[in-house]
Amino acid sequence: MRQFFMFTWVATKILFRSREAVFWNFLFPVALFILYVTVFSGVYPSDIPKARTVADNFSKILAITIMSGGLFSLAISVSFLKEKGILRRYKVTPVKPITIVSGIVVRQYFFMLLVTAVLYLLAIIPYNADFGGGILDLFLIATLGIFVFSSLGFCIAGIMKTNQGTIGAANLLFMPMLFLSGAAIPAFLFPEWLKDIAGIFPATHLLNILQHTLFEGEPLGQDLTSILILGGFGVVFMVASAFVSRWN
C-alpha cells in the first residue's frame, strides 16, 4: 500500500510540473467555460433563465474536459512512459504493474474531480448557476465519465506504439465525439440519421446524462439506459486495455 501511495504521489507531482498539462487540463477548461457562458448565453429561448443556461454550458464543458482528460492527458502520459522505456524499467523493479496502473488511474481521477469542482464553483459563485441536480448526482456522473474515458485512454496507449501515434488516434476519436455529442454543436440541429450515428459514441451518452440531470432537473435514474450504455463502454474499454497494454 505504501508503494501505491508513493507512486501516485510521484505521478501527481510529475503531472503538475508540466506546464502544458496544467494549461490544457486545468486552465483551458476554465477559459472555455467562461467563453461558452459569455458567447452562447443569448442563443437560448428567452423563457429560460440565464442561471439555467449556465448549467447547460457547464454540462458541455465538463463532458469535453472528461473526454479530453482520458484521451489526451492519460493516454499521452502513459504512451510517453512506454516510448521512453520507463515502463519497461519499472518491470524489473519491485514496483508491481497493478501499482503503476492503479496509481495513474487514481491520479487522473482526483485531478479530474479537482477540475470538476473548480468549474462547479465557477458556475455557482460568479454566474449563480441553477443546477437541476445536486452535487451528489454530479459526483456520480463525473466518476462514471472518468472511468469510461480513462479506460479508453489506456486502450489507445496500449495499442499505439509511439507517442505521435497515440496523439493521432486520440484526435481521431476526440473530434467526432466533440461535434457529434452535442457539446460543440447543439444536437437538435442534427438530422435523425446523424443522431443515430452520434449514439454510438460514449461522449453522447455522458452529455445526455449531464444535461438531463443538471440542466433539465430530471432524476438521475431517469437516464438509466444511457447510464448502462456508458457503464458498458467503460467495462469493454477496461477489459480491452488489459489485453492490449504492453510495457514496450
Protein Blocks (a to p, Z undefined) as FASTA:
>chain_A
ZZmmmmmmmmmmmmmmpmklmmmmmmmmmmmmmmmmmmmmmmpcfklcfklmmmmmmmmm
mmmmmmmmmmmmmmmmmmmmmmnommmmmmmmmbdfklmmmmmmmmmmmmmmmmmmmmmm
mmmmmnopacfbdfklmmmmmmmmmmmmmmmmmmmmmmpmbfklmmmmmmmmmmmmmmmn
opmpcfklpcfklmmmmmmpmklmmmmmmmmmmmnopafklmmmmmmmmmmmmmmmmmmm
mmmpcfZZ
